[in-house]
Amino acid sequence: MVFYRNGYVFILSLFQGDTVFTGHVNKLLLLGYYLLNIGYAFLSIQMWNVIGTVQYLVSELTMRVGGLMILLALMHYFNMTVLYILSHSKNKIFHHE
């Protein structure tokens, strides 16, 4: 929820105070985050082998959590780049009218 609250402020600044659009974008990002996590969890559970040792358990958990963290980081930077581009293109459209 920290990213949701702080992200709202960041997105609001990108879209120059457009609270309605910012609210919708922020909710879509949160929904995408939850869907990705749920989907990743289901896929991970299905692909697990039988855990025989604590060492194997720790190894599997670190690989899966690490993979999820890298995926979320890449998605975050992709989303921020897209929002930045959208905010600039939206501002250009409104300034030409």
Rosetta constraint file for C-alpha pairs under 8 A:
AtomPair CA 1 CA 5 HARMONIC 6.23 0.50
AtomPair CA 2 CA 6 HARMONIC 5.99 0.50
AtomPair CA 2 CA 7 HARMONIC 7.91 0.50
AtomPair CA 3 CA 7 HARMONIC 5.16 0.50
AtomPair CA 4 CA 8 HARMONIC 6.14 0.50
AtomPair CA 4 CA 26 HARMONIC 6.72 0.50
AtomPair CA 4 CA 30 HARMONIC 6.72 0.50
AtomPair CA 5 CA 9 HARMONIC 6.99 0.50
AtomPair CA 6 CA 10 HARMONIC 6.50 0.50
AtomPair CA 7 CA 11 HARMONIC 5.98 0.50
AtomPair CA 7 CA 26 HARMONIC 7.11 0.50
AtomPair CA 8 CA 12 HARMONIC 5.86 0.50
AtomPair CA 8 CA 22 HARMONIC 6.64 0.50
AtomPair CA 8 CA 23 HARMONIC 7.08 0.50
AtomPair CA 8 CA 26 HARMONIC 6.07 0.50
AtomPair CA 9 CA 13 HARMONIC 6.27 0.50
AtomPair CA 10 CA 14 HARMONIC 6.42 0.50
AtomPair CA 11 CA 15 HARMONIC 6.25 0.50
AtomPair CA 11 CA 22 HARMONIC 5.96 0.50
AtomPair CA 11 CA 26 HARMONIC 7.61 0.50
AtomPair CA 11 CA 83 HARMONIC 7.56 0.50
AtomPair CA 12 CA 16 HARMONIC 6.02 0.50
AtomPair CA 12 CA 17 HARMONIC 5.22 0.50
AtomPair CA 12 CA 18 HARMONIC 6.37 0.50
AtomPair CA 12 CA 19 HARMONIC 6.49 0.50
AtomPair CA 12 CA 22 HARMONIC 5.57 0.50
AtomPair CA 13 CA 17 HARMONIC 6.16 0.50
AtomPair CA 14 CA 83 HARMONIC 7.70 0.50
AtomPair CA 14 CA 84 HARMONIC 6.77 0.50
AtomPair CA 14 CA 87 HARMONIC 5.68 0.50
AtomPair CA 15 CA 21 HARMONIC 7.99 0.50
AtomPair CA 15 CA 22 HARMONIC 7.11 0.50
AtomPair CA 15 CA 87 HARMONIC 5.44 0.50
AtomPair CA 15 CA 90 HARMONIC 7.92 0.50
AtomPair CA 15 CA 91 HARMONIC 7.82 0.50
AtomPair CA 18 CA 22 HARMONIC 6.09 0.50
AtomPair CA 19 CA 23 HARMONIC 5.94 0.50
AtomPair CA 20 CA 24 HARMONIC 6.44 0.50
AtomPair CA 21 CA 25 HARMONIC 6.19 0.50
AtomPair CA 22 CA 26 HARMONIC 5.99 0.50
AtomPair CA 23 CA 27 HARMONIC 6.17 0.50
AtomPair CA 24 CA 28 HARMONIC 6.22 0.50
AtomPair CA 25 CA 29 HARMONIC 6.25 0.50
AtomPair CA 26 CA 30 HARMONIC 6.28 0.50
AtomPair CA 27 CA 31 HARMONIC 6.12 0.50
AtomPair CA 28 CA 32 HARMONIC 6.12 0.50
AtomPair CA 29 CA 33 HARMONIC 6.19 0.50
AtomPair CA 30 CA 34 HARMONIC 6.34 0.50
AtomPair CA 31 CA 35 HARMONIC 6.13 0.50
AtomPair CA 32 CA 36 HARMONIC 6.00 0.50
AtomPair CA 33 CA 37 HARMONIC 6.27 0.50
AtomPair CA 34 CA 38 HARMONIC 6.14 0.50
AtomPair CA 35 CA 39 HARMONIC 5.97 0.50
AtomPair CA 36 CA 40 HARMONIC 5.95 0.50
AtomPair CA 37 CA 41 HARMONIC 6.07 0.50
AtomPair CA 37 CA 68 HARMONIC 7.99 0.50
AtomPair CA 38 CA 42 HARMONIC 6.28 0.50
AtomPair CA 39 CA 43 HARMONIC 6.18 0.50
AtomPair CA 40 CA 44 HARMONIC 5.95 0.50
AtomPair CA 40 CA 68 HARMONIC 7.54 0.50
AtomPair CA 41 CA 45 HARMONIC 6.12 0.50
AtomPair CA 42 CA 46 HARMONIC 6.30 0.50
AtomPair CA 43 CA 47 HARMONIC 6.29 0.50
AtomPair CA 44 CA 48 HARMONIC 6.28 0.50
AtomPair CA 44 CA 64 HARMONIC 7.36 0.50
AtomPair CA 51 CA 56 HARMONIC 6.42 0.50
AtomPair CA 51 CA 57 HARMONIC 6.01 0.50
AtomPair CA 52 CA 56 HARMONIC 6.82 0.50
AtomPair CA 52 CA 57 HARMONIC 7.72 0.50
AtomPair CA 53 CA 57 HARMONIC 6.33 0.50
AtomPair CA 54 CA 58 HARMONIC 6.17 0.50
AtomPair CA 55 CA 59 HARMONIC 6.10 0.50
AtomPair CA 56 CA 60 HARMONIC 6.07 0.50
AtomPair CA 57 CA 61 HARMONIC 6.11 0.50
AtomPair CA 58 CA 62 HARMONIC 6.06 0.50
AtomPair CA 59 CA 63 HARMONIC 6.21 0.50
AtomPair CA 60 CA 64 HARMONIC 6.12 0.50
AtomPair CA 61 CA 65 HARMONIC 5.87 0.50
AtomPair CA 62 CA 66 HARMONIC 5.65 0.50
AtomPair CA 63 CA 67 HARMONIC 5.99 0.50
AtomPair CA 64 CA 68 HARMONIC 6.19 0.50
AtomPair CA 65 CA 69 HARMONIC 6.14 0.50
AtomPair CA 66 CA 70 HARMONIC 6.24 0.50
AtomPair CA 67 CA 71 HARMONIC 6.17 0.50
AtomPair CA 68 CA 72 HARMONIC 6.06 0.50
AtomPair CA 69 CA 73 HARMONIC 6.07 0.50
AtomPair CA 70 CA 74 HARMONIC 6.18 0.50
AtomPair CA 71 CA 75 HARMONIC 6.15 0.50
AtomPair CA 72 CA 76 HARMONIC 5.98 0.50
AtomPair CA 73 CA 77 HARMONIC 6.34 0.50
AtomPair CA 74 CA 78 HARMONIC 6.13 0.50
AtomPair CA 75 CA 79 HARMONIC 5.97 0.50
AtomPair CA 76 CA 80 HARMONIC 6.15 0.50
AtomPair CA 77 CA 81 HARMONIC 6.10 0.50
AtomPair CA 78 CA 82 HARMONIC 6.22 0.50
AtomPair CA 79 CA 83 HARMONIC 6.09 0.50
AtomPair CA 80 CA 84 HARMONIC 6.05 0.50
AtomPair CA 81 CA 85 HARMONIC 6.23 0.50
AtomPair CA 82 CA 86 HARMONIC 6.04 0.50
AtomPair CA 83 CA 87 HARMONIC 5.98 0.50
AtomPair CA 84 CA 88 HARMONIC 6.34 0.50
AtomPair CA 85 CA 89 HARMONIC 6.16 0.50
AtomPair CA 86 CA 90 HARMONIC 5.91 0.50
AtomPair CA 87 CA 91 HARMONIC 6.09 0.50
AtomPair CA 88 CA 92 HARMONIC 6.19 0.50
AtomPair CA 89 CA 93 HARMONIC 6.26 0.50
AtomPair CA 90 CA 94 HARMONIC 6.33 0.50
AtomPair CA 91 CA 95 HARMONIC 6.12 0.50
AtomPair CA 92 CA 96 HARMONIC 6.31 0.50
AtomPair CA 93 CA 97 HARMONIC 6.87 0.50
